[in-house]
Amino acid sequence: MAFNEDLKNNLHEMKSEAKAYLETNIDYYSLLGFKVASKATGFILKIFALSLFAVLSLFFLSFAAAFAIGKALDSNTYGFLIIGGFYIIVAIFTYAMRKVMIDIPILKKFSRIFFD
């Protein structure tokens, strides 16, 4: 009879320990998910803010360069065409090098955030 009582107590204890273990694992993975989500969100917001300011700066610098070139050539149209052509060349180069310049660095950054 004592053997059955010990077995019942051990099984009950194992059940409560397994339940505590599962709850601890759930809490751990919830915190890990929160950490990964917050790091990824912070990274995306940082990239968005930096990109926004870079685009605004580039916009104003482009206008200044277009007007300066236009003044030198006595035609604002030529200044804007030269700046537009420059951006088309940059866009083609960026598209050709997109894997090296964009895809791989972003994949590495998100891998570091997710797996660390």
C-alpha positions in Angstrom: 0.0 0.0 0.0 2.8 2.4 0.8 4.3 1.6 -2.6 1.1 2.8 -4.3 1.0 6.0 -2.2 4.7 6.7 -3.0 3.9 6.1 -6.7 0.9 8.4 -6.6 2.9 11.1 -4.8 5.7 10.8 -7.3 3.4 11.0 -10.2 1.6 14.0 -8.7 5.0 15.7 -8.1 6.1 14.9 -11.7 2.9 16.3 -13.1 3.3 19.6 -11.1 7.0 19.8 -12.1 6.2 19.2 -15.7 3.5 21.9 -15.6 5.9 24.4 -14.0 8.5 23.5 -16.6 6.1 24.1 -19.4 4.9 27.4 -17.9 8.5 28.5 -17.5 9.2 27.6 -21.1 6.2 29.5 -22.3 7.2 32.6 -20.3 10.8 32.3 -21.7 9.7 32.1 -25.3 7.2 34.9 -24.8 10.0 37.1 -23.5 12.2 36.0 -26.4 9.5 36.8 -28.9 9.0 40.2 -27.3 12.8 40.9 -27.4 13.0 39.9 -31.1 9.9 41.9 -32.0 11.1 45.0 -30.2 14.6 44.9 -31.7 13.2 44.4 -35.2 10.7 47.2 -34.7 13.4 49.5 -33.4 15.6 48.6 -36.4 12.8 49.3 -38.8 11.9 52.6 -37.2 15.6 53.6 -37.2 16.0 52.8 -40.8 12.8 54.7 -41.7 13.8 57.8 -39.8 17.3 57.8 -41.3 15.9 57.2 -44.7 13.4 60.0 -44.4 16.0 62.6 -43.4 18.4 61.3 -46.1 15.7 61.6 -48.8 14.8 65.1 -47.6 18.4 66.2 -47.6 19.0 64.7 -51.0 15.9 66.4 -52.4 17.1 69.9 -51.4 20.6 69.2 -52.5 19.3 68.0 -55.8 17.4 71.2 -56.4 20.4 73.3 -55.4 22.7 71.3 -57.8 20.1 71.5 -60.6 19.8 75.3 -60.2 23.6 75.6 -60.0 24.2 73.6 -63.1 21.4 75.4 -64.9 22.9 78.7 -64.0 26.3 77.6 -65.3 24.7 76.4 -68.6 22.2 79.3 -68.8 19.3 76.9 -68.8 17.6 75.4 -65.7 16.1 72.7 -67.9 19.6 71.3 -68.7 20.5 71.4 -65.0 17.4 69.4 -64.0 17.9 67.0 -66.9 21.5 66.4 -65.9 20.5 65.7 -62.2 17.6 63.5 -63.4 20.0 61.5 -65.7 22.4 61.1 -62.7 19.6 59.6 -60.6 18.6 57.3 -63.4 22.2 56.0 -63.6 22.3 55.6 -59.8 19.0 53.7 -59.9 20.3 51.3 -62.6 23.5 50.7 -60.6 21.5 50.2 -57.4 19.2 47.7 -59.1 22.1 45.8 -60.6 23.8 45.6 -57.2 20.7 45.1 -55.1 21.7 41.7 -53.7 25.1 42.9 -52.5 24.0 46.4 -51.3 20.5 45.7 -49.9 19.4 42.1 -49.6 22.4 40.5 -48.0 23.0 43.3 -45.3 19.4 43.3 -44.3 19.3 39.5 -44.1 22.4 39.5 -42.0 21.0 42.2 -39.6 17.7 40.4 -39.2 19.5 37.1 -38.7 21.6 38.7 -35.9 18.5 40.2 -34.3 16.5 36.9 -34.5 19.2 34.4 -33.6 21.1 36.3 -30.9 
